[in-house]
């Protein structure tokens, strides 16, 4: 049949096509009922009798469906297909369908007895709903096919029900145990249950509200917190935590009313996408002061969606923004007390959390940061005073109901509504709104009148069903305006609605409280209202609307529009999952849109990397890669982003993909060199250590392709030096780097030289070369690189027993890494703990244990050796301080991280445990690999010291003397350990006495027999 045909070529029926704008997506329940034995029945009877039987069957089944608010979707032979929740949304569509199924079976038996049987399948899912035609039903989707398979699997007189329907009705019905039904296209089958009978309906509850009742205690807690901040003239943080709809915003509004005239109040809202999602709350808080604030502190433009200043590393810019924001809030507080409200902080990104934490740490003056959050949230700012909101009591809910309606209600209705609300204020409010919208609850001069049957009250059983039901009660134009607004976002420019919705009259949507005015913008009253409205649109229609909105935004001027917002909408316009269907017949438009989307996705990723929000950047880059899977430069950018978040396997995969797509020799040389250097410098970001032969092959490949004097050439030589202890290769790397005069490459070449000196026991030279890297600090904008400069200074200062300097370098490292990523925080902790280990201060390690466990948990997605090493260090601290049970728990946690390929990092600590416990058998096993304990550069000295103590404890005195002579440089940290080892091995009291003097001079505890530090 041709696409433009008006009549069916087979039957001649008029084809009534459904326009795209008439289609909707609905969560509904479908029922398939079919006769069993109809063929034999018809063969034995006259055609008129058969026709009469079928008519009575159709009429009876249709009447039951209509009685329960369902629609007969179509007849297929002997089958009746009915739908509940479409085209009109129903909050209890699943319960209605199951009740109909039972009534159908009952009525069928009454009509036909044993002559015929009926089998039924019921399934809930998402359907695309259109206008019915003579050729097709009006619902489509996979859930339709599943419902048909369930019907076919049912026996005579049975009802088979899909699991989603079972979950929707809760304990309202009784079912048999789960069984799997075979279904085409479903290799694992479809789980189903046989419906047994109807029980007393019990529905799940949810949601949120506006009048204030029952939160007096929580409000008093906030008032006390406010008074404390004012009295101390220091900032504080309170977090109102609760389920969606439980009343968080209402409580915050009450505090605002209480503080009217006492405080400067600023409100910011976190958003999940667009509108400068990373710092949207800061932009809101700046508000009308934005121009003045940016004029005084240019970096604050980043909070408004601007990029980092030109020439400034994004991570440095992020640090500057945090400092500038703290200064801005301090100035606000200088004028008087300040209340900063941050709504929906569960959507806040890590950079915003970092700004808030810096503000709490650095601001001076009376400031209360008041945040609202759902229970499902990423890490929130630390140190907050959490106020949990629980469901209201029955008495409070009933009092709230009476406050809302402003008069009396019939007792049955009041009891029914209060029970459905189940302590959630918003759910109560929305139930009332739906009842009023549908005309069930009507107000007269004498009060409220209940026009419905309270026992069959059509009340939504979930928020989604409730809001979908309310949405369907809007007039067509108003509903379209709400749906278009949902495509745009939570906060909507009315001009955009007018552009996308053919005029977009929003007055009815505002009157019914779907949308509210906030200044010149329209805002969805609730986020889930927007989500339900958005999900009701077919994906093809969404794609076109996203494209239209993105085009409208672009026409207004790129400078005024955050790249992330445009990237978001352009991506949803061309998402490959739906693009072919959405733009069928308009392939040229799709091609243009894809190019535009790719451009904005790149820009958005660059902007997020500039803010060091690597997760957001990778989201945009992943989307871009689906549009341009063969773009080598894009894959290289993805690789670099993965390196910044220390995702080793993902980094390799991305870079290898980029290499496969590249033929230019110079570009290949640069990528191979980068692979070798990054893999060496970030050698612990893989669950399994990368093989050195592979890394060397990359450097050698780069050398063969790179031009003389190029950066790739210098990096290739550096890659070989980083993997070698050959002084000649290190010299060549330093020479090539210094000729190139690139600070990054030179700095890393000096690291290789310091590492080489450490390997040969020349700790003084190692410390000297480590400190030489500090000259590049002013010219290196990469905080990640700077952190390694200071970390190397920590370990080499320890090598010379210069603990005060090492501690100062730990602090510098912490300052650079502050709030970069959880992985950087773990590295800082690793440097701090390595200093405590070297000094034998295990009580300090024990004191850090809670913070260490929290950090490791937060960083668990990164396979960093410090994750396991820090936990193991805490285990040692527990053993030293006498808590063996806790030590065992931490040992088990270390093993669970499965980083045994990095045993040289862990075994010195295990040796310490073995010595403390007197477990020589375990110590003997560990000693087999002790030759590698000196390899980890940043914990080198502890590894060597433990190797010496292990050899002494096992009586391997000759090996102890050799190691001591190789490592005991005069003036170094290891000198007293070497003297002690030689003294014990040769029974020389003089050397042992000199060792004790050095331990005392260094402030180290003198090792006892068989133990170290």
ChimeraX attribute file (.defattr): number of C-alpha atoms within 10 A of each C-alpha:
attribute: neighborCount
match mode: 1-to-1
recipient: residues
	/A:1	9
	/A:2	8
	/A:3	5
	/A:4	8
	/A:5	11
	/A:6	14
	/A:7	14
	/A:8	14
	/A:9	11
	/A:10	7
	/A:11	8
	/A:12	9
	/A:13	13
	/A:14	14
	/A:15	15
	/A:16	14
	/A:17	16
	/A:18	14
	/A:19	9
	/A:20	13
	/A:21	12
	/A:22	12
	/A:23	20
	/A:24	20
	/A:25	23
	/A:26	25
	/A:27	23
	/A:28	29
	/A:29	31
	/A:30	32
	/A:31	32
	/A:32	30
	/A:33	26
	/A:34	22
	/A:35	20
	/A:36	19
	/A:37	13
	/A:38	16
	/A:39	10
	/A:40	10
	/A:41	13
	/A:42	15
	/A:43	10
	/A:44	9
	/A:45	10
	/A:46	10
	/A:47	11
	/A:48	10
	/A:49	11
	/A:50	16
	/A:51	12
	/A:52	11
	/A:53	15
	/A:54	16
	/A:55	12
	/A:56	15
	/A:57	20
	/A:58	16
	/A:59	12
	/A:60	15
	/A:61	23
	/A:62	18
	/A:63	14
	/A:64	18
	/A:65	25
	/A:66	14
	/A:67	11
	/A:68	16
	/A:69	18
	/A:70	26
	/A:71	21
	/A:72	19
	/A:73	21
	/A:74	20
	/A:75	15
	/A:76	11
	/A:77	9
	/A:78	16
	/A:79	21
	/A:80	20
	/A:81	26
	/A:82	25
	/A:83	29
	/A:84	30
	/A:85	26
	/A:86	26
	/A:87	23
	/A:88	18
	/A:89	22
	/A:90	28
	/A:91	25
	/A:92	23
	/A:93	28
	/A:94	27
	/A:95	23
	/A:96	21
	/A:97	27
	/A:98	29
	/A:99	17
	/A:100	23
	/A:101	27
	/A:102	19
	/A:103	15
	/A:104	24
	/A:105	20
	/A:106	14
	/A:107	16
	/A:108	21
	/A:109	16
	/A:110	10
	/A:111	14
	/A:112	13
	/A:113	11
	/A:114	9
	/A:115	11
	/A:116	17
	/A:117	19
	/A:118	25
	/A:119	24
	/A:120	34
	/A:121	29
	/A:122	34
	/A:123	30
	/A:124	28
	/A:125	18
	/A:126	18
	/A:127	24
	/A:128	21
	/A:129	24
	/A:130	22
	/A:131	16
	/A:132	16
	/A:133	15
	/A:134	11
	/A:135	14
	/A:136	15
	/A:137	16
	/A:138	19
	/A:139	26
	/A:140	15
	/A:141	13
	/A:142	11
	/A:143	20
	/A:144	22
	/A:145	16
	/A:146	26
	/A:147	26
	/A:148	22
	/A:149	22
	/A:150	29
	/A:151	25
	/A:152	20
	/A:153	20
	/A:154	20
	/A:155	15
	/A:156	16
	/A:157	18
	/A:158	20
	/A:159	28
	/A:160	32
	/A:161	26
	/A:162	24
	/A:163	16
	/A:164	16
	/A:165	23
	/A:166	23
	/A:167	11
	/A:168	18
	/A:169	21
	/A:170	14
	/A:171	16
	/A:172	18
	/A:173	18
	/A:174	17
	/A:175	18
	/A:176	11
	/A:177	10
	/A:178	14
	/A:179	13
	/A:180	13
	/A:181	20
	/A:182	17
	/A:183	17
	/A:184	11
	/A:185	7
	/A:186	10
	/A:187	8
	/A:188	11
	/A:189	14
	/A:190	18
	/A:191	17
	/A:192	27
	/A:193	22
	/A:194	21
	/A:195	22
	/A:196	14
	/A:197	12
	/A:198	15
	/A:199	10
	/A:200	9
	/A:201	11
	/A:202	13
	/A:203	17
	/A:204	15
	/A:205	17
	/A:206	22
	/A:207	23
	/A:208	24
	/A:209	22
	/A:210	17
	/A:211	16
	/A:212	16
	/A:213	16
	/A:214	16
	/A:215	18
	/A:216	12
	/A:217	9
	/A:218	15
	/A:219	17
	/A:220	12
	/A:221	16
	/A:222	24
	/A:223	15
	/A:224	12
	/A:225	17
	/A:226	25
	/A:227	14
	/A:228	16
	/A:229	21
	/A:230	19
	/A:231	11
	/A:232	13
	/A:233	18
	/A:234	19
	/A:235	26
	/A:236	24
	/A:237	22
	/A:238	21
	/A:239	25
	/A:240	26
	/A:241	24
	/A:242	19
	/A:243	19
	/A:244	21
	/A:245	24
	/A:246	24
	/A:247	29
	/A:248	27
	/A:249	20
	/A:250	20
	/A:251	24
	/A:252	19
	/A:253	15
	/A:254	17
	/A:255	18
	/A:256	17
	/A:257	11
	/A:258	13
	/A:259	17
	/A:260	11
	/A:261	9
	/A:262	13
	/A:263	19
	/A:264	17
	/A:265	17
	/A:266	17
	/A:267	19
	/A:268	21
	/A:269	22
	/A:270	25
	/A:271	24
	/A:272	18
	/A:273	17
	/A:274	21
	/A:275	23
	/A:276	23
	/A:277	25
	/A:278	29
	/A:279	24
	/A:280	24
	/A:281	28
	/A:282	27
	/A:283	25
	/A:284	19
	/A:285	19
	/A:286	22
	/A:287	15
	/A:288	10
	/A:289	11
	/A:290	18
	/A:291	14
	/A:292	11
	/A:293	18
	/A:294	17
	/A:295	11
	/A:296	12
	/A:297	16
	/A:298	15
	/A:299	24
	/A:300	27
	/A:301	19
	/A:302	23
	/A:303	24
	/A:304	25
	/A:305	24
	/A:306	17
	/A:307	19
	/A:308	23
	/A:309	14
	/A:310	8
	/A:311	8
	/A:312	14
	/A:313	18
	/A:314	24
	/A:315	23
	/A:316	18
	/A:317	23
	/A:318	25
	/A:319	24
	/A:320	16
	/A:321	23
	/A:322	24
	/A:323	18
	/A:324	21
	/A:325	24
	/A:326	22
	/A:327	17
	/A:328	18
	/A:329	21
	/A:330	21
	/A:331	14
	/A:332	16
	/A:333	22
	/A:334	14
	/A:335	12
	/A:336	15
	/A:337	21
	/A:338	26
	/A:339	23
	/A:340	21
	/A:341	25
	/A:342	24
	/A:343	23
	/A:344	22
	/A:345	29
	/A:346	20
	/A:347	20
	/A:348	25
	/A:349	21
	/A:350	22
	/A:351	23
	/A:352	25
	/A:353	19
	/A:354	20
	/A:355	23
	/A:356	21
	/A:357	20
	/A:358	19
	/A:359	24
	/A:360	23
	/A:361	13
	/A:362	17
	/A:363	22
	/A:364	19
	/A:365	23
	/A:366	26
	/A:367	31
	/A:368	26
	/A:369	22
	/A:370	24
	/A:371	27
	/A:372	25
	/A:373	25
	/A:374	20
	/A:375	13
	/A:376	11
	/A:377	13
	/A:378	15
	/A:379	13
	/A:380	19
	/A:381	20
	/A:382	11
	/A:383	12
	/A:384	17
	/A:385	15
	/A:386	17
	/A:387	17
	/A:388	15
	/A:389	16
	/A:390	14
	/A:391	21
	/A:392	20
	/A:393	13
	/A:394	15
	/A:395	12
	/A:396	18
	/A:397	23
	/A:398	20
	/A:399	14
	/A:400	23
	/A:401	23
	/A:402	14
	/A:403	14
	/A:404	14
	/A:405	14
	/A:406	11
	/A:407	12
	/A:408	14
	/A:409	18
	/A:410	11
	/A:411	9
	/A:412	13
	/A:413	18
	/A:414	15
	/A:415	15
	/A:416	14
	/A:417	23
	/A:418	24
	/A:419	16
	/A:420	21
	/A:421	29
	/A:422	19
	/A:423	24
	/A:424	25
	/A:425	28
	/A:426	23
	/A:427	28
	/A:428	27
	/A:429	22
	/A:430	21
	/A:431	23
	/A:432	19
	/A:433	18
	/A:434	22
	/A:435	20
	/A:436	15
	/A:437	17
	/A:438	15
	/A:439	14
	/A:440	17
	/A:441	18
	/A:442	14
	/A:443	14
	/A:444	7
	/A:445	5
	/A:446	8
	/A:447	12
	/A:448	16
	/A:449	16
	/A:450	17
	/A:451	11
	/A:452	14
	/A:453	11
	/A:454	16
	/A:455	9
	/A:456	8
	/A:457	14
	/A:458	21
	/A:459	20
	/A:460	26
	/A:461	23
	/A:462	19
	/A:463	24
	/A:464	19
	/A:465	22
	/A:466	24
	/A:467	26
	/A:468	25
	/A:469	23
	/A:470	26
	/A:471	27
	/A:472	17
	/A:473	16
	/A:474	18
	/A:475	11
	/A:476	10
	/A:477	17
	/A:478	20
	/A:479	22
	/A:480	24
	/A:481	24
	/A:482	28
	/A:483	25
	/A:484	28
	/A:485	29
	/A:486	26
	/A:487	25
	/A:488	23
	/A:489	21
	/A:490	23
	/A:491	20
	/A:492	21
	/A:493	14
	/A:494	19
	/A:495	13
	/A:496	18
	/A:497	25
	/A:498	16
	/A:499	14
	/A:500	21
	/A:501	19
	/A:502	11
	/A:503	14
	/A:504	21
	/A:505	18
	/A:506	23
	/A:507	13
	/A:508	17
	/A:509	21
	/A:510	18
	/A:511	10
	/A:512	16
	/A:513	14
	/A:514	22
	/A:515	25
	/A:516	19
	/A:517	15
	/A:518	11
	/A:519	7
	/A:520	9
	/A:521	13
	/A:522	20
	/A:523	23
	/A:524	24
	/A:525	16
	/A:526	18
	/A:527	15
	/A:528	17
	/A:529	24
	/A:530	25
	/A:531	19
	/A:532	22
	/A:533	24
	/A:534	21
	/A:535	21
	/A:536	24
	/A:537	25
	/A:538	20
	/A:539	22
	/A:540	20
	/A:541	18
	/A:542	23
	/A:543	25
	/A:544	20
	/A:545	22
	/A:546	23
	/A:547	21
	/A:548	18
	/A:549	23
	/A:550	23
	/A:551	16
	/A:552	15
	/A:553	18
	/A:554	14
	/A:555	9
	/A:556	10
	/A:557	9
	/A:558	11
	/A:559	10
	/A:560	12
	/A:561	18
	/A:562	22
	/A:563	26
	/A:564	28
	/A:565	23
	/A:566	27
	/A:567	26
	/A:568	20
	/A:569	28
	/A:570	29
	/A:571	27
	/A:572	23
	/A:573	29
	/A:574	27
	/A:575	20
	/A:576	15
	/A:577	10
	/A:578	15
	/A:579	20
	/A:580	15
	/A:581	13
	/A:582	23
	/A:583	19
	/A:584	12
	/A:585	10
	/A:586	11
	/A:587	13
	/A:588	11
	/A:589	11
	/A:590	19
	/A:591	13
	/A:592	10
	/A:593	19
	/A:594	22
	/A:595	16
	/A:596	17
	/A:597	27
	/A:598	23
	/A:599	16
	/A:600	24
	/A:601	28
	/A:602	22
	/A:603	20
	/A:604	24
	/A:605	28
	/A:606	24
	/A:607	24
	/A:608	24
	/A:609	20
	/A:610	22
	/A:611	27
	/A:612	25
	/A:613	25
	/A:614	24
	/A:615	17
	/A:616	21
	/A:617	25
	/A:618	20
	/A:619	16
	/A:620	25
	/A:621	24
	/A:622	18
	/A:623	21
	/A:624	27
	/A:625	19
	/A:626	12
	/A:627	18
	/A:628	15
	/A:629	15
	/A:630	15
	/A:631	15
	/A:632	21
	/A:633	15
	/A:634	21
	/A:635	26
	/A:636	21
	/A:637	20
	/A:638	27
	/A:639	25
	/A:640	21
	/A:641	25
	/A:642	23
	/A:643	21
	/A:644	18
	/A:645	20
	/A:646	24
	/A:647	20
	/A:648	26
	/A:649	17
	/A:650	17
	/A:651	26
	/A:652	18
	/A:653	16
	/A:654	21
	/A:655	26
	/A:656	19
	/A:657	19
	/A:658	24
	/A:659	20
	/A:660	12
	/A:661	16
	/A:662	17
	/A:663	10
	/A:664	10
	/A:665	14
	/A:666	16
	/A:667	18
	/A:668	21
	/A:669	28
	/A:670	22
	/A:671	23
	/A:672	27
	/A:673	33
	/A:674	22
	/A:675	25
	/A:676	28
	/A:677	27
	/A:678	19
	/A:679	23
	/A:680	21
	/A:681	17
	/A:682	15
	/A:683	16
	/A:684	21
	/A:685	23
	/A:686	21
	/A:687	18
	/A:688	16
	/A:689	15
	/A:690	17
	/A:691	8
	/A:692	15
	/A:693	9
	/A:694	11
	/A:695	22
	/A:696	23
	/A:697	15
	/A:698	23
	/A:699	28
	/A:700	21
	/A:701	17
	/A:702	30
	/A:703	21
	/A:704	13
	/A:705	19
	/A:706	24
	/A:707	15
	/A:708	11
	/A:709	12
	/A:710	17
	/A:711	20
	/A:712	25
	/A:713	27
	/A:714	30
	/A:715	33
	/A:716	31
	/A:717	28
	/A:718	32
	/A:719	33
	/A:720	27
	/A:721	30
	/A:722	25
	/A:723	19
	/A:724	17
	/A:725	18
	/A:726	13
	/A:727	15
	/A:728	10
	/A:729	20
	/A:730	27
	/A:731	18
	/A:732	17
	/A:733	29
	/A:734	24
	/A:735	17
	/A:736	24
	/A:737	27
	/A:738	17
	/A:739	13
	/A:740	17
	/A:741	12
	/A:742	15
	/A:743	18
	/A:744	19
	/A:745	21
	/A:746	24
	/A:747	27
	/A:748	26
	/A:749	30
	/A:750	26
	/A:751	27
	/A:752	30
	/A:753	26
	/A:754	27
	/A:755	31
	/A:756	23
	/A:757	20
	/A:758	25
	/A:759	18
	/A:760	13
	/A:761	20
	/A:762	21
	/A:763	31
	/A:764	20
	/A:765	18
	/A:766	29
	/A:767	23
	/A:768	16
	/A:769	23
	/A:770	28
	/A:771	20
	/A:772	16
	/A:773	23
	/A:774	15
	/A:775	11
	/A:776	16
	/A:777	17
	/A:778	9
	/A:779	10
	/A:780	18
	/A:781	18
	/A:782	16
	/A:783	22
	/A:784	17
	/A:785	17
	/A:786	22
	/A:787	22
	/A:788	21
	/A:789	25
	/A:790	27
	/A:791	27
	/A:792	27
	/A:793	31
	/A:794	32
	/A:795	30
	/A:796	32
	/A:797	27
	/A:798	29
	/A:799	30
	/A:800	23
	/A:801	23
	/A:802	16
	/A:803	21
	/A:804	13
	/A:805	14
	/A:806	25
	/A:807	19
	/A:808	14
	/A:809	23
	/A:810	25
	/A:811	18
	/A:812	19
	/A:813	29
	/A:814	21
	/A:815	14
	/A:816	21
	/A:817	23
	/A:818	17
	/A:819	23
	/A:820	22
	/A:821	21
	/A:822	20
	/A:823	25
	/A:824	22
	/A:825	20
	/A:826	23
	/A:827	22
	/A:828	25
	/A:829	23
	/A:830	23
	/A:831	26
	/A:832	23
	/A:833	25
	/A:834	24
	/A:835	24
	/A:836	17
	/A:837	22
	/A:838	23
	/A:839	19
	/A:840	20
	/A:841	16
	/A:842	22
	/A:843	16
	/A:844	15
	/A:845	24
	/A:846	20
	/A:847	12
	/A:848	16
	/A:849	19
	/A:850	11
	/A:851	11
	/A:852	23
	/A:853	17
	/A:854	12
	/A:855	18
	/A:856	22
	/A:857	12
	/A:858	18
	/A:859	19
	/A:860	15
	/A:861	12
	/A:862	19
	/A:863	21
	/A:864	26
	/A:865	25
	/A:866	23
	/A:867	27
	/A:868	25
	/A:869	23
	/A:870	28
	/A:871	24
	/A:872	26
	/A:873	31
	/A:874	28
	/A:875	30
	/A:876	30
	/A:877	26
	/A:878	23
	/A:879	21
	/A:880	18
	/A:881	13
	/A:882	11
	/A:883	13
	/A:884	16
	/A:885	11
	/A:886	15
	/A:887	23
	/A:888	16
	/A:889	13
	/A:890	22
	/A:891	19
	/A:892	13
	/A:893	17
	/A:894	21
	/A:895	13
	/A:896	11
	/A:897	15
	/A:898	14
	/A:899	23
	/A:900	18
	/A:901	15
	/A:902	20
	/A:903	17
	/A:904	21
	/A:905	25
	/A:906	23
	/A:907	24
	/A:908	28
	/A:909	22
	/A:910	21
	/A:911	28
	/A:912	24
	/A:913	24
	/A:914	21
	/A:915	21
	/A:916	15
	/A:917	14
	/A:918	14
	/A:919	12
	/A:920	15
	/A:921	11
	/A:922	15
	/A:923	22
	/A:924	17
	/A:925	11
	/A:926	19
	/A:927	19
	/A:928	9
	/A:929	14
	/A:930	23
	/A:931	13
	/A:932	19
	/A:933	24
	/A:934	22
	/A:935	18
	/A:936	16
	/A:937	19
	/A:938	23
	/A:939	26
	/A:940	23
	/A:941	30
	/A:942	27
	/A:943	26
	/A:944	24
	/A:945	26
	/A:946	25
	/A:947	27
	/A:948	28
	/A:949	25
	/A:950	27
	/A:951	22
	/A:952	23
	/A:953	18
	/A:954	15
	/A:955	12
	/A:956	13
	/A:957	18
	/A:958	14
	/A:959	14
	/A:960	23
	/A:961	23
	/A:962	14
	/A:963	20
	/A:964	24
	/A:965	16
	/A:966	13
	/A:967	25
	/A:968	19
	/A:969	19
	/A:970	15
	/A:971	14
	/A:972	22
	/A:973	29
	/A:974	26
	/A:975	24
	/A:976	29
	/A:977	27
	/A:978	29
	/A:979	25
	/A:980	30
	/A:981	28
	/A:982	26
	/A:983	19
	/A:984	17
	/A:985	17
	/A:986	13
	/A:987	12
	/A:988	14
	/A:989	13
	/A:990	12
	/A:991	19
	/A:992	20
	/A:993	15
	/A:994	16
	/A:995	22
	/A:996	20
	/A:997	14
	/A:998	19
	/A:999	21
	/A:1000	13
	/A:1001	9
	/A:1002	15
	/A:1003	13
	/A:1004	18
	/A:1005	14
	/A:1006	19
	/A:1007	15
	/A:1008	8
	/A:1009	10
	/A:1010	16
	/A:1011	20
	/A:1012	21
	/A:1013	19
